[in-house]
């Protein structure tokens, strides 16, 4: 192994040696503790330390790094106190996740590190968002993100690379090609000579670097990052290296040929660099002993602190309260000037006023710029706010949702328009595994609103007609809003954007241009978790949301003798259970109407809540009315048969007669 020290002084060379040695000595200690049962799991980076250390040493302290589970050198080079790392691995409070996640699944704003999730791929998209924020704020900073060669097979990776190239984002994409994805060798992972060659397809610069040579990593990455700061653009790096231990310790390495292990053992990044320093007269035997003693002393001292820390004591209120970032709702009223607006106009006006109020708010989505979105909600926004803030995206839901998460990490709010709510399936993973869990895991909020045009009644067929809100009300960490009227839509959208937590904002397509209402012209907000009582009566409680609200009201118009409470839920998470219970206790009967198919829908949970909390007040079983348990058909006569509105009247009358 050849080392070129021509541009580096001896102090830097020794500092790199200390930084290399530290994660290796920590790992050796952790492997002992793992066998003693004092930590639960370990993902070894032995043999790969030069990559994490060299890259991090080339970065500026204020620049974000998104490491993986073999990048201990990122954390130690950023000088995180070791006792905090040890507490993290033991699941104690001084860690970064309050015992809620393990190993390297954490981030820290203090040290500008954003930890991985097990799904690997979303890291690249999140890096895109952080880099976009840097570009929007003219910070001239680089965002660095890691993955392994196995992770490059994930679709999120390809989406993120494409977005970074199209938007020319200052991201350093680092692939640690260490030979195996768990036990699967590279020849079964991809069919190209070098992963760096893939950059050609994205129109992106790439480099191949010897990942076991600390000086090559440090000097080349220093040059590349400095170039990116001056000329923002994405660069793909493939580090050639090898994993000397199992994917994690339990998996072992029996699947690796011994001659391959022997070959890479000779390329150990620390042993070779140490020998080079000694040959150059830069490191003496005495220096080596002293450096190792100092690091071992630091490790033992910080282990004592971590071991002495008391185990976490569960507190129910703490767990529940940490799912969301605290949001202090600020009511803004506006009732003086009103104009009649359609639902689509109210949403557009509310979005525009929020763009004016939040000067760095970014809108992203397919065709949202000059075209104005397929429903024309953002028409004219480019002229008003510019293309930096109103951004057309490639067709890549995952990468854009992940980019929104990255913007949030960097302190910027965003609204993502899913062209149709059905298409969220292509970005489902980052919604339920990243946005939803981030604050609970490491106190990083996801300040993201996903706009979800949804619903049947427009003959759009199985892929453009779903009301899929129940997928997300099931997931702790997400807020779900579903207005039925223009007034509610405008005020609730303003609140959704103000809320620092992830909000899915459902907009029913069939209501866009069919429902009109007088709406305040100025900016205003409405609270989450507060249902609207549209009608008051004594015979029955009707609970609905979205288009189903209008179906219920139309049915009552045809039966003026029915005395009913009609509750429009408006938000599904949080849910106004108080309004539901108060009404049911008064009327003694409840019917829940939803557009979604029956099994597993919102109506089922509301029915259960009523049975648990209002059973002694009921004069009849709680009734659920929903659409057929089939995909949504296209042709009108089949769609009408599918929808719940055709059977609501009959079920309502049956329940009244019970």
Helices and strands as residue ranges (DSSP letters): H 10-35, H 49-58, E 65-66, H 72-77, H 82-89, H 122-136, E 143-148, G 151-153, H 155-167, E 171-177, E 180-181, E 184-185, G 186-188, G 195-198, H 199-202, E 205-210, H 214-230, E 235-240, G 249-251, H 258-265, H 269-279, H 285-308, H 316-321, E 338-342, H 343-357, E 362-365, H 381-385, E 390-392, H 397-409, E 414-418, G 421-427, H 428-429, I 430-435, H 438-442, E 448-454, H 470-473, E 479-482, H 486-498, E 503-508, H 509-512, E 516-520, E 532-535, E 540-544, H 547-557, E 564-568, E 571-573, H 577-587, E 590-597, H 602-614, G 615-617, E 623-627, H 636-642, H 645-656
